[in-house]
Amino acid sequence: MALPVRTNMRHVLVFIQKFNSPKRLLCAGARLENKETPRGGRVFSGIQPTGVPHLGNYLGALENWVTVQNQYPSVLYSIVDLHSITQPQDPEQLRSNILDMAASLLACGIDPERAILFQQSQVSEHTELSWILGCLTSMPRLRHLPQWKMKSKLKNEGSVGLYMYPILQAADILLYKSTLVPVGEDQVQHLELAQDLARIFNNRYGDLFPEPRALLSSTRKVKSLRDPSAKMSKSDTRAMATIAITDSPDDIALKIRRAITDFTSEVTFDPEMRLGVSNLVTIHAAMAMISVEEAVSQSRGLDTGAYKKLVTEAVVQRLTPIREEIERLRSDPVHLEGVLARGTLRARELAAPVLREVRQRVGFC
C-alpha cells in the first residue's frame, strides 16, 4: 500500500492559480482535455461542512456514497463550503469544519483514488456557471422551492445567498455533466431545477448538459431520539437528540437509553403509530446490516429497555472504527489538505473545459 503524499494545500492552490490563468483556462486556448461523461454515468454529490456528521447523515448519505463509488466509473464528492455561508460562519471554525468533514468522509470509507473528493470554493468555475444559470432562472421558480419557504420563514427574511443557492446547487451538478445525483427525497425538487436549467440552456445554446437523474438511497430516514416525528439534525439544540459519528460508546449508550419510545414494552415496527420504537428498529437494522424483519425478530422476549441495549451494541460496533480513524486523520491536517488539493486539481480538469464551452456558446469568447 503506497503511503499518502503529504502536500501543503496552499502550495498546490498557488500552482492551480498560475496554471489556470484566464486566457489559458476559459477560452479556446485552454490545453485541458475535454473529458466526456463516461459510459455508465457520472455521479456528483455534495455535503456542507457543518461539523462532524451524525448518524442520520451516515445512514442517509455517506454509507450510500461509499457504495456508489464502487459502482460507477466517475464519481465526485464535494465539501460545499460555498453553500455553508448562507448562514453566518466563523472563519476559523469553518476552516476547521472543512478538514473535519474531509476526515469524516475518509473515515467512513470514501476513497480519493476511486472518487474525486474536493473543496467546492477552490474550483471557481462553480460560481461563474452559477451566475450564467441564474440569468436563465426566474424569481418565481426559486420562490416555490421548499427550503427557501421553510428557512426564510424561520429567519423572517432570508439572504440573497439563501435564495439563490439552489442555482449554485444546479451549477455544481451540471458543471461536471453529471448524470446521477444521490439525493434524499427532500432534495428532489432542487434536482428538478438542475434538470430544468439543463433543458433551458440546451434549448437556447445547443445541447451541452445531460439531464441529471436522482439516485435515491433505500435507507429510511433516521429520526431524532427526542422527537421521532422529526428527522435527526445537527441544528437540534437537545444534546440527547442526535448521535454524532464521533460519540463515545458511553455517550451513544446514554442517548439511546433516553430515546423517546412509548408505554408498550413489546418491540414492533409501526412507523405511523409507534414512531420512537420504529426509529430504534430502523437504526438497529441499518447498523447491524439486517432487515427490519430480522431486527424485530431479534427483539422477541425483550422489552424496549433491553432492546435499547441491543441497538446500542450495533451502533457502537459500527461507529467505533470510524471514530478512531477520524481521530487519527484529525491529527494530520497536512495530509487532509493534500487530499483536498489533489481532488481540486482533478475536479478542475473536468470543470474547466465545460465552462470554456459554456463561455463560447454564451458569447463571452
Secondary structure as GFF3:
##gff-version 3
##sequence-region A 1 365
A	DSSP	alpha_helix	9	19	.	.	.	ID=ss1
A	DSSP	alpha_helix	22	25	.	.	.	ID=ss2
A	DSSP	beta_strand	42	47	.	.	.	ID=ss3
A	DSSP	alpha_helix	55	57	.	.	.	ID=ss4
A	DSSP	pi_helix	58	62	.	.	.	ID=ss5
A	DSSP	alpha_helix	63	69	.	.	.	ID=ss6
A	DSSP	beta_strand	74	79	.	.	.	ID=ss7
A	DSSP	alpha_helix	81	84	.	.	.	ID=ss8
A	DSSP	alpha_helix	91	108	.	.	.	ID=ss9
A	DSSP	beta_strand	116	119	.	.	.	ID=ss10
A	DSSP	three_ten_helix	120	122	.	.	.	ID=ss11
A	DSSP	alpha_helix	125	134	.	.	.	ID=ss12
A	DSSP	alpha_helix	139	143	.	.	.	ID=ss13
A	DSSP	alpha_helix	146	155	.	.	.	ID=ss14
A	DSSP	alpha_helix	160	174	.	.	.	ID=ss15
A	DSSP	beta_strand	180	183	.	.	.	ID=ss16
A	DSSP	three_ten_helix	185	187	.	.	.	ID=ss17
A	DSSP	alpha_helix	188	205	.	.	.	ID=ss18
A	DSSP	beta_strand	213	216	.	.	.	ID=ss19
A	DSSP	alpha_helix	249	257	.	.	.	ID=ss20
A	DSSP	alpha_helix	275	288	.	.	.	ID=ss21
A	DSSP	alpha_helix	292	298	.	.	.	ID=ss22
A	DSSP	alpha_helix	304	330	.	.	.	ID=ss23
A	DSSP	alpha_helix	333	362	.	.	.	ID=ss24
###
